[in-house]
Amino acid sequence: MSSATEQRLGRVFGGAGRAEARHLLIEDCAELPGWHSRSPEGLERIRFAVLKISGGTIAGLVDAIYLAQTDWRDALVAAGFGHDVSAHDSWWPGTRESRDAEG
């Protein structure tokens, strides 16, 4: 995983939850049906999306990854990243800007 993904992972999940969340991202959020670009940047965008919509819980992350596995575009839209290919770059969990952008 990229260092940017690792940083956001650490802000969303702490302690023992972080290791499990990391494992889920690596194992279950990598080979997604219908995702053909396979670029590291594209995968990072999807991983940011599932982290964002997880709500900081493992159950939420499992649900978000399932959404991405069903249709990764739906995960991007749910996270607010669907209409701007660089929107995920400015998302930092827990920051005022992130909360304001979420509505």
C-alpha positions as CSV (number, residue, x, y, z in Angstrom):
1,M,0.0,0.0,0.0
2,S,1.1,3.5,-0.6
3,S,2.3,5.7,2.3
4,A,-0.7,8.0,1.7
5,T,-3.1,5.0,2.2
6,E,-1.1,3.9,5.3
7,Q,-1.4,7.4,6.8
8,R,-5.2,7.6,6.2
9,L,-5.6,4.0,7.5
10,G,-3.8,5.0,10.7
11,R,-6.2,8.0,11.2
12,V,-9.3,5.9,10.6
13,F,-8.3,2.7,12.5
14,G,-6.1,2.5,15.5
15,G,-4.7,-0.3,17.6
16,A,-5.6,-3.9,16.7
17,G,-8.3,-2.7,14.3
18,R,-5.6,-1.2,12.1
19,A,-3.9,-4.5,11.4
20,E,-7.2,-6.1,10.5
21,A,-8.3,-3.2,8.3
22,R,-4.9,-3.2,6.6
23,H,-5.3,-6.9,5.9
24,L,-8.8,-6.4,4.4
25,L,-7.5,-3.6,2.1
26,I,-4.6,-5.7,0.8
27,E,-6.5,-8.9,0.4
28,D,-10.1,-7.9,-0.5
29,C,-9.7,-4.4,-2.0
30,A,-7.1,-5.1,-4.8
31,E,-8.6,-7.2,-7.5
32,L,-12.0,-5.6,-8.2
33,P,-14.4,-6.8,-10.8
34,G,-14.7,-4.4,-13.7
35,W,-11.7,-2.3,-12.7
36,H,-9.4,-2.4,-15.6
37,S,-6.8,0.4,-15.1
38,R,-5.0,-1.5,-12.3
39,S,-2.9,1.6,-11.7
40,P,-1.6,2.1,-8.2
41,E,-3.2,5.6,-8.2
42,G,-6.6,4.2,-9.2
43,L,-6.4,1.6,-6.4
44,E,-5.4,4.2,-3.9
45,R,-8.5,6.3,-4.9
46,I,-10.7,3.2,-4.3
47,R,-9.0,2.4,-1.0
48,F,-9.4,6.0,0.2
49,A,-13.1,5.7,-0.7
50,V,-13.7,2.5,1.3
51,L,-11.8,3.9,4.3
52,K,-13.9,7.0,4.2
53,I,-17.3,5.3,4.0
54,S,-16.3,2.6,6.6
55,G,-17.1,4.9,9.5
56,G,-14.0,3.7,11.2
57,T,-15.4,0.2,12.0
58,I,-14.3,-3.1,10.7
59,A,-17.9,-4.0,9.9
60,G,-18.2,-0.7,8.0
61,L,-15.0,-1.5,6.1
62,V,-16.2,-5.0,5.2
63,D,-19.4,-3.4,3.8
64,A,-17.5,-0.7,2.0
65,I,-15.2,-3.3,0.4
66,Y,-18.2,-5.4,-0.6
67,L,-19.7,-2.3,-2.3
68,A,-16.4,-1.8,-4.2
69,Q,-16.3,-5.4,-5.2
70,T,-19.8,-5.2,-6.5
71,D,-19.1,-1.9,-8.4
72,W,-16.1,0.2,-7.4
73,R,-17.7,3.2,-9.0
74,D,-20.5,3.1,-6.4
75,A,-17.8,3.2,-3.6
76,L,-16.3,6.3,-5.2
77,V,-19.7,8.1,-5.5
78,A,-20.6,7.1,-1.9
79,A,-17.3,8.7,-0.7
80,G,-17.8,11.8,-2.7
81,F,-15.0,11.0,-5.0
82,G,-17.0,10.1,-8.1
83,H,-17.0,13.4,-10.0
84,D,-13.4,14.5,-9.5
85,V,-10.5,12.2,-10.1
86,S,-8.4,14.1,-7.5
87,A,-11.0,14.6,-4.8
88,H,-9.6,11.8,-2.7
89,D,-6.2,13.6,-2.5
90,S,-7.6,16.3,-0.2
91,W,-9.4,13.9,2.1
92,W,-7.8,13.6,5.5
93,P,-9.9,11.7,8.2
94,G,-10.8,13.9,11.1
95,T,-10.0,17.2,9.6
96,R,-12.4,20.1,9.4
97,E,-12.1,20.3,5.6
98,S,-13.1,16.6,5.4
99,R,-16.1,17.1,7.6
100,D,-17.2,20.2,5.7
101,A,-17.0,18.3,2.4
102,E,-19.1,15.5,3.8
103,G,-21.9,17.9,4.4
